[in-house]
Protein backbone atom coordinates (compact mmCIF):
# COMPACT_ATOMS: atom_id res chain seq x y z
CA UNK A 1 0.00 0.00 0.00
CA UNK A 2 1.41 3.40 -0.93
CA UNK A 3 2.32 5.99 1.69
CA UNK A 4 -0.36 8.34 0.31
CA UNK A 5 -3.13 5.77 0.72
CA UNK A 6 -2.00 5.02 4.27
CA UNK A 7 -2.10 8.72 5.19
CA UNK A 8 -5.58 9.24 3.74
CA UNK A 9 -6.86 6.04 5.35
CA UNK A 10 -5.51 7.02 8.78
CA UNK A 11 -7.08 10.47 8.56
CA UNK A 12 -10.38 9.05 7.33
CA UNK A 13 -10.57 6.22 9.85
CA UNK A 14 -10.21 8.61 12.78
CA UNK A 15 -12.90 10.84 11.30
CA UNK A 16 -15.27 7.92 10.65
CA UNK A 17 -14.77 6.68 14.20
CA UNK A 18 -15.57 10.21 15.43
CA UNK A 19 -18.80 10.24 13.39
CA UNK A 20 -19.89 6.90 14.84
CA UNK A 21 -18.76 7.26 18.45
CA UNK A 22 -19.10 10.95 19.22
CA UNK A 23 -21.68 12.18 16.74
CA UNK A 24 -23.80 9.00 16.73
CA UNK A 25 -24.21 9.36 12.97
CA UNK A 26 -26.39 6.84 11.17
CA UNK A 27 -24.88 4.02 9.13
CA UNK A 28 -26.14 5.69 5.93
CA UNK A 29 -24.51 9.01 6.85
CA UNK A 30 -21.22 7.33 7.69
CA UNK A 31 -21.26 5.33 4.43
CA UNK A 32 -22.04 8.45 2.36
CA UNK A 33 -19.31 10.50 4.05
CA UNK A 34 -16.80 7.70 3.61
CA UNK A 35 -17.56 7.34 -0.10
CA UNK A 36 -17.40 11.11 -0.63
CA UNK A 37 -14.05 11.31 1.15
CA UNK A 38 -12.61 8.32 -0.72
CA UNK A 39 -13.47 10.07 -3.97
CA UNK A 40 -11.95 13.35 -2.73
CA UNK A 41 -8.79 11.58 -1.51
CA UNK A 42 -8.34 9.89 -4.90
CA UNK A 43 -8.67 13.23 -6.63
CA UNK A 44 -6.22 14.91 -4.24
CA UNK A 45 -3.78 12.07 -4.76
CA UNK A 46 -4.04 12.53 -8.54
CA UNK A 47 -3.05 16.16 -7.92
CA UNK A 48 0.11 15.11 -6.06
CA UNK A 49 -1.19 15.61 -2.52
CA UNK A 50 -0.26 12.94 0.02
CA UNK A 51 -2.77 13.85 2.73
CA UNK A 52 -5.93 15.86 3.28
CA UNK A 53 -3.87 18.37 5.26
CA UNK A 54 -1.91 19.34 2.12
CA UNK A 55 -4.99 20.59 0.27
CA UNK A 56 -5.34 24.29 -0.49
CA UNK A 57 -8.54 26.27 -1.03
CA UNK A 58 -8.01 26.15 -4.79
CA UNK A 59 -7.79 22.34 -4.65
CA UNK A 60 -11.23 22.13 -3.04
CA UNK A 61 -12.69 24.55 -5.59
CA UNK A 62 -11.17 22.63 -8.50
CA UNK A 63 -12.48 19.33 -7.12
CA UNK A 64 -16.03 20.67 -6.86
CA UNK A 65 -15.76 22.27 -10.29
CA UNK A 66 -14.63 19.04 -11.96
CA UNK A 67 -17.43 17.13 -10.20
CA UNK A 68 -19.97 19.32 -11.94
CA UNK A 69 -18.30 19.94 -15.29
CA UNK A 70 -16.47 16.67 -15.99
CA UNK A 71 -18.53 14.14 -14.05
CA UNK A 72 -21.86 15.96 -14.56
CA UNK A 73 -22.81 15.85 -10.88
CA UNK A 74 -25.56 18.17 -9.69
CA UNK A 75 -24.98 21.20 -7.47
CA UNK A 76 -26.71 19.32 -4.68
CA UNK A 77 -24.20 16.47 -4.95
CA UNK A 78 -21.28 18.90 -4.98
CA UNK A 79 -22.75 20.72 -1.97
CA UNK A 80 -23.12 17.43 -0.07
CA UNK A 81 -19.51 16.53 -0.85
CA UNK A 82 -18.37 19.96 0.32
CA UNK A 83 -20.30 19.42 3.56
CA UNK A 84 -18.46 16.13 4.16
CA UNK A 85 -15.11 17.73 3.32
CA UNK A 86 -15.79 20.69 5.64
CA UNK A 87 -16.69 18.40 8.51
CA UNK A 88 -13.51 16.37 7.90
CA UNK A 89 -11.33 19.49 8.08
CA UNK A 90 -13.02 20.66 11.29
CA UNK A 91 -12.20 17.27 12.77
CA UNK A 92 -8.58 17.34 11.50
CA UNK A 93 -8.06 20.83 12.96
CA UNK A 94 -9.51 19.81 16.30
CA UNK A 95 -7.25 16.76 16.40
CA UNK A 96 -4.16 18.76 15.41
CA UNK A 97 -3.79 16.86 12.12
CA UNK A 98 -4.21 19.94 9.92
CA UNK A 99 -2.94 23.51 10.25
CA UNK A 100 -5.78 25.16 8.31
CA UNK A 101 -9.19 24.53 6.82
CA UNK A 102 -9.06 24.99 3.03
CA UNK A 103 -12.87 25.01 2.83
CA UNK A 104 -13.36 28.25 4.78
CA UNK A 105 -13.42 30.46 1.68
CA UNK A 106 -15.21 27.96 -0.56
CA UNK A 107 -18.77 28.93 -1.43
CA UNK A 108 -21.31 26.14 -1.47
CA UNK A 109 -22.36 25.15 -4.99
CA UNK A 110 -25.99 25.43 -3.88
CA UNK A 111 -25.61 29.04 -2.82
CA UNK A 112 -24.37 29.99 -6.27
CA UNK A 113 -27.66 28.92 -7.84
CA UNK A 114 -29.76 31.75 -9.25
CA UNK A 115 -33.45 31.80 -8.38
CA UNK A 116 -35.50 29.09 -6.72
CA UNK A 117 -36.90 25.79 -7.77
CA UNK A 118 -40.54 25.88 -8.83
CA UNK A 119 -42.93 24.34 -6.31
URLIN-V300450 format. One line per field, one symbol per residue. psi: psi as a letter, one per 20 degrees, with the letter a starting at -180 (. if undefined). burial: # if it has 16 or more other C-alpha atoms within 10 Angstrom, else .. Layout:
BEGIN
psi->???
burial->???
END
This chain:
BEGIN
psi->pqhgggggggggggggggggghilqrhggggggggghggghggghijjpirhiiqrghggggghghggggikqrhgghggghgggghghgghghjkiqhroiigjpqphhiiqpaqqq.
burial->...##.###.##..##..#..........#..##.###.##.###...#####.#...###.###.##......#.######.#########.....#.####....##..........
END
